Structure formats: C-alpha cells, structure tokens
Amino acid sequence: MIIVTGAAGFIGSNLIKKLNSEGIDEIMAVDDFSDESKNRNLSDKKYSDRLHRDLFFKWMNENHRHVKCVFHMGARTDTAEFDRSVFERLNLGYSRKVWQLCSAFQIPLIYASSAATYGLGELGYIDSHEIVEKLQPLNPYGESKNDFDKWVLRQNNTPPQWQGFKFFNVYGPNEYHKGRMASVVFHACHQIMSTGKMKLFKSHRPDFKDGEQKRDFIYVKDVTGVLFYFMRNRKPSGIYNLGTGRARTFTDLVNGVFGSMNKPVDIEFIDTPADIRDRYQYFTEAKMDKLRNAGYTAEFTDLETGVDEYVTKYLIPGRYH
C-alpha cells in the first residue's frame, strides 16, 4: 500500500491521480477531510480508504508491514500565516513523527519541502545540503520547511531511501481551495473572466521592468511525474529542487492566460503592498543538476503548453472552481 498525506490537497490529489494512471489504487489517503469543497479533489480518484491525519500514527504502528512507501505532502502552506505554533505542530512536529516511523519501520519516504526555504535567494537556488543551515526564509512557512530540512540532515536514523523535494511555483488543477495561495494562473483566469484584465505588481527595482519579475513555474503533472519516478527507482537520498530550471516572467504567464482565453491582453500594474515589498522575490530558478544526475530525463512542460491545458481543460469549463 502507498500512503499519501495531504491527500485531498493540491499536490496530494494530483499524485493519487498519477498513481491511478499507473495502475496503483492500493492507497491510504490521509488528511483532515474537514473541508468538504476540497474533498471534491478525491471524487474521481481510486484509493483503498481514507484516514484522518490524527489517527495516522496509530494506524502506521499497527499496519506498517503493508506499507511500501510514504508520500508526505500534507502541510500548512499559507505564507501569510504568522502563527508559528500552527507550523510547529503541522509542518515540523507532524513531519518529524512521520520521519521517525518511516525510519523505525524502514519504509521509503518522499516529502514536500519548498523553494520558500531559499528566501531572497542570497545563496542561489542550489539544492546543496551545505547551504541548508545558512538559508534565510522570508516567512514562518518557509522557516518551518527549512527547519525540517535541517532536522532531517542531522538524523542518524533514516528511512532506507528518502527524498525531500523543494517545490517551486507549482500550478494546475485542484488548487481552487487554496484561496490567495493559489497560483497566478488560477487568479489570472478568474480576474480576466470577471474584469477583462489582470493586475500585476509593479517593479520597485530599477533592474526589473514592470511584469518582468521571474519565477520558476512548474506544471503539477511534471511534479507528480518526478515523485512517481523516485518511488519506482532507488536513487540517492537527499534534498532535491523541483522546478523546470527555467525562470519565466509574470508577463509571459499572463499573456499565456489571455491567449488561452482568446481575450485581448490588458495588464494593469499596481504597487506591491508596502508590508511585503522588502520581502518580495524578483527571481527564482531551480538548479536542476542533482535531479538530472539522479537519472530523471523527462522534459518539463513548457509554460505556454501547461497554462493552455490548465485554462482550457480545467478552469474555463469550471471543473475546479
């Protein structure tokens, strides 16, 4: 059996879809399942059973012999949340328990880290273990993810194989429940449908034009492809970047959304809010050498293709609103 925590969430539900497409439906879906709208993400998925996250550890102690791999995708992901106790409980404390159980029972573990650990990118976006202790995330969410990475690297007792993936800017179906944390593609489509235009932050740096701020946008189907590959293939344990390795501008992304909607481009630039202006990232780009050196050779979906599929197959038809 495969365990997926955060099963009803964005990455977790897409991962279950990927497992189903590979003929795997012996899956235990772990989440809190309190958000009925989010639970729709599982409506067309095949899995053995669902389990509340608070019952997971007891279940694992009793059923670990049947578990082949744990995908720990569950987390609090709100970068605007500043109650550190929430992250201490859900992102750090819970993840430590998952790690300890996988170590004790020698079960492979694949977990979600985040590119938010890199902060403003002062040390670059290189997934070297050497810089993890030196990183300076910009918010409690990023700190919680980096704190877990740091804790992991200090452990002597480990699962037989483990990987932590630093997800960059992931977009795609099943993210509607994330509110303001949903991707720019999601928000752009809804803004354009309701107003005919899209608002983007102005640049407050002379070396970047308005809309030319760059992110490493990666389609969720590429993310799940990588996660599945590492489950199926014994590869070096460690922390890996998971982006495309190619930064693109917000203007590129929004132009793609307008094009997919057959709407004329109308972008309005607004001031970046003063409270986040000093912590706003102008450039992120994953260094992907480690992933490629581990043998992953599939090409990543280019931005235009991914945006077009997401907008035309999911957002415009209203399948995930």
Protein Blocks (a to p, Z undefined) as FASTA:
>chain_A
ZZdehklmmklmmmmmmmmmnopabdcdddeklamklmmmmmmcccfbdcdfklmmmmmm
mmmmmpmbdcdfbccfbfkbcbfklmmmmmmmmmmmmmmmmmmnopacdddddfklnmno
lnopafbfklmmmpccfbfklmmmmmmmmmmmmpmbdcfbdcdddddddedehilmnmmm
pcfklmmmmmmmmnopacddddfbfkbcehiaccddddfklmmmmmmmmmmpccdedddd
ddehpacdfklmmmmmmmmnopacddddddddfklmmmccfbdcddfklmmmnopabdcd
dfklmmmmmmmmmmmnopaZZ
